[in-house]
Amino acid sequence: MEPASPTAYDGPAARVTAAVHPEAAMLKPALVEHFQLYADYHRHPMNRLTHKVAIPVIVFHIIAMLDWVALATLPVGSGFTLTLGHVGFAGAIGWYLSLNVRLALIMAVAFGVCFPLAAVTPTWAVVALAAVGWLVQLAGHLVWEKRSPAFLTNLLQALIGPLFFVALLTGDWPQRPAERDLRAAA
């Protein structure tokens, strides 16, 4: 048996996943388990497509709405208002950092962009985006997946969804073979 690289993770889940998905060999076992559970709830390509549209919209509306809740004014510059959005951002990014630093930094930038966008988005538009985002996502589960969302069985899956799709985009988590075959045939 070859010695593992210093950044590779070992263990039963890591070995099984690495055998099937070599791209995932560098991920921590906890993240692999989260991604495997998430992927199990998102098998249908149309459901995944609805999530690729809905998740960014849902993330934006959640950050925007949490940013409406002021917690304290800090004596920084002309006064910085700490909001529930900032606390949620710090908590989510902190948890992501414990799973994968590179993906967490990408998420920090993506989530961070939501704050200035939320500041210029009218309240009615944030509420409308919330309704549209959730309807599109739930339609994916109802119409195509025929299974409830993963976060209904494990609330952490609500945070895994955005990270999962970033990992797909960066190649840190593989697409299902059926999806690759469909794209190759197109």
C-alpha positions as a printed NumPy array, in Angstrom:
array([[  0.   ,   0.   ,   0.   ],
       [  1.329,   3.418,  -0.957],
       [  1.718,   6.043,   1.743],
       [ -0.993,   8.694,   1.657],
       [ -0.066,  12.193,   0.645],
       [  0.007,  14.624,   3.588],
       [ -3.192,  16.303,   2.379],
       [ -5.139,  13.172,   1.459],
       [ -7.598,  11.682,   3.912],
       [ -7.899,   8.015,   4.695],
       [-10.607,   5.86 ,   6.208],
       [-13.375,   3.574,   4.946],
       [-15.582,   6.365,   3.552],
       [-12.62 ,   8.099,   1.92 ],
       [-11.333,   4.872,   0.333],
       [-14.737,   3.894,  -1.093],
       [-15.365,   7.398,  -2.402],
       [-11.847,   7.694,  -3.853],
       [-12.305,   4.388,  -5.68 ],
       [-15.511,   5.643,  -7.305],
       [-14.67 ,   9.37 ,  -7.469],
       [-10.902,   9.994,  -7.473],
       [-11.547,  13.776,  -7.426],
       [-12.998,  13.453,  -3.907],
       [ -9.903,  11.793,  -2.412],
       [ -8.594,  15.14 ,  -1.153],
       [-11.785,  16.027,   0.731],
       [-12.204,  15.453,   4.445],
       [-14.369,  12.415,   5.239],
       [-16.99 ,  14.599,   6.965],
       [-17.428,  16.677,   3.807],
       [-17.557,  13.561,   1.647],
       [-20.345,  12.182,   3.843],
       [-22.288,  15.463,   3.615],
       [-21.864,  15.555,  -0.162],
       [-22.87 ,  11.902,  -0.539],
       [-26.055,  12.495,   1.463],
       [-26.821,  15.649,  -0.517],
       [-26.196,  13.886,  -3.84 ],
       [-28.499,  11.044,  -2.781],
       [-31.353,  13.559,  -2.459],
       [-30.511,  15.186,  -5.791],
       [-30.265,  12.429,  -8.398],
       [-32.496,  13.756, -11.166],
       [-30.738,  16.15 , -13.586],
       [-33.755,  18.502, -13.736],
       [-33.862,  18.716,  -9.949],
       [-30.164,  19.632,  -9.953],
       [-30.824,  22.248, -12.618],
       [-33.594,  23.84 , -10.538],
       [-31.188,  23.959,  -7.608],
       [-28.469,  25.628,  -9.678],
       [-30.963,  28.445, -10.264],
       [-32.727,  28.454,  -6.901],
       [-29.838,  28.079,  -4.449],
       [-28.09 ,  31.365,  -5.335],
       [-31.441,  33.155,  -5.139],
       [-32.229,  31.558,  -1.769],
       [-28.769,  32.353,  -0.394],
       [-29.162,  35.968,  -1.495],
       [-32.595,  36.396,   0.059],
       [-31.543,  34.783,   3.351],
       [-28.488,  37.016,   3.669],
       [-30.536,  40.068,   2.654],
       [-33.293,  39.34 ,   5.17 ],
       [-30.853,  38.546,   7.984],
       [-29.084,  41.814,   7.185],
       [-32.323,  43.638,   8.034],
       [-31.932,  42.599,  11.694],
       [-29.545,  45.063,  13.378],
       [-27.801,  43.764,  16.501],
       [-25.416,  46.545,  17.502],
       [-23.658,  49.64 ,  16.229],
       [-19.912,  49.328,  16.549],
       [-17.571,  52.34 ,  16.834],
       [-15.805,  51.642,  13.55 ],
       [-15.464,  54.602,  11.201],
       [-18.767,  56.441,  11.179],
       [-20.436,  53.488,  12.904],
       [-20.75 ,  49.94 ,  11.64 ],
       [-24.048,  48.176,  12.206],
       [-23.55 ,  44.53 ,  13.085],
       [-26.475,  42.512,  11.76 ],
       [-27.757,  38.987,  12.065],
       [-26.55 ,  38.581,   8.471],
       [-22.956,  39.222,   9.566],
       [-23.254,  36.707,  12.39 ],
       [-24.776,  34.102,  10.049],
       [-22.044,  34.795,   7.482],
       [-19.304,  34.306,  10.092],
       [-20.881,  31.099,  11.392],
       [-21.398,  29.569,   7.954],
       [-17.929,  30.482,   6.7  ],
       [-16.366,  29.246,   9.945],
       [-18.085,  25.889,   9.499],
       [-17.098,  25.754,   5.816],
       [-13.466,  26.447,   6.82 ],
       [-13.562,  23.377,   9.059],
       [-14.6  ,  21.312,   6.016],
       [-12.481,  22.73 ,   3.182],
       [-10.48 ,  25.971,   3.146],
       [-10.513,  26.55 ,  -0.619],
       [-14.242,  26.009,  -0.993],
       [-14.868,  28.13 ,   2.125],
       [-12.947,  31.067,   0.646],
       [-14.981,  30.851,  -2.562],
       [-18.167,  30.775,  -0.485],
       [-16.969,  33.786,   1.556],
       [-16.601,  35.824,  -1.634],
       [-19.956,  34.641,  -3.017],
       [-21.778,  35.269,   0.261],
       [-19.932,  38.557,   0.774],
       [-21.164,  39.914,  -2.564],
       [-24.723,  39.474,  -1.291],
       [-24.355,  42.257,   1.325],
       [-23.825,  45.211,  -1.049],
       [-26.377,  43.782,  -3.479],
       [-28.903,  43.45 ,  -0.655],
       [-28.304,  47.066,   0.368],
       [-29.56 ,  48.301,  -3.02 ],
       [-32.334,  45.741,  -3.554],
       [-35.848,  46.889,  -2.595],
       [-37.584,  44.918,   0.157],
       [-40.38 ,  43.816,  -2.173],
       [-37.81 ,  42.375,  -4.606],
       [-36.065,  40.393,  -1.839],
       [-39.422,  38.947,  -0.751],
       [-40.337,  38.123,  -4.36 ],
       [-36.957,  36.447,  -4.908],
       [-37.492,  34.41 ,  -1.737],
       [-40.828,  33.128,  -3.021],
       [-39.479,  32.351,  -6.49 ],
       [-36.311,  30.684,  -5.189],
       [-38.142,  28.379,  -2.809],
       [-40.877,  27.543,  -5.348],
       [-38.307,  26.61 ,  -8.006],
       [-36.303,  24.477,  -5.574],
       [-39.348,  22.712,  -4.144],
       [-40.711,  22.126,  -7.651],
       [-37.491,  20.262,  -8.427],
       [-38.137,  17.922,  -5.534],
       [-41.874,  17.56 ,  -6.114],
       [-41.95 ,  17.233,  -9.901],
       [-38.677,  15.456, -10.742],
       [-36.982,  14.066,  -7.651],
       [-40.185,  12.87 ,  -5.974],
       [-38.401,  13.158,  -2.624],
       [-38.357,  15.766,   0.118],
       [-35.365,  18.139,   0.381],
       [-32.328,  16.827,   2.273],
       [-32.478,  19.641,   4.829],
       [-35.743,  18.244,   6.169],
       [-33.826,  15.242,   7.524],
       [-30.573,  17.063,   8.352],
       [-30.674,  20.848,   8.71 ],
       [-26.944,  21.141,   7.939],
       [-27.811,  20.1  ,   4.382],
       [-29.206,  23.621,   3.899],
       [-25.612,  24.853,   4.227],
       [-24.215,  21.966,   2.182],
       [-26.339,  22.787,  -0.898],
       [-24.418,  25.928,  -1.918],
       [-21.066,  24.292,  -1.088],
       [-22.005,  21.191,  -3.118],
       [-22.67 ,  23.201,  -6.275],
       [-19.475,  25.226,  -5.857],
       [-17.593,  21.925,  -5.496],
       [-19.207,  20.728,  -8.739],
       [-18.156,  23.931, -10.507],
       [-14.573,  23.71 ,  -9.265],
       [-14.277,  19.977,  -9.961],
       [-13.784,  19.137,  -6.282],
       [-16.837,  16.886,  -6.424],
       [-17.559,  14.861,  -9.554],
       [-20.694,  15.015, -11.599],
       [-22.631,  11.805, -11.786],
       [-21.591,   9.667, -14.788],
       [-25.093,   9.918, -16.259],
       [-24.835,  13.714, -16.318],
       [-21.424,  13.598, -18.021],
       [-22.83 ,  11.164, -20.61 ],
       [-25.815,  13.434, -21.301],
       [-23.534,  16.442, -21.816],
       [-21.184,  14.484, -24.06 ],
       [-24.102,  13.313, -26.21 ],
       [-25.485,  16.867, -26.575]])
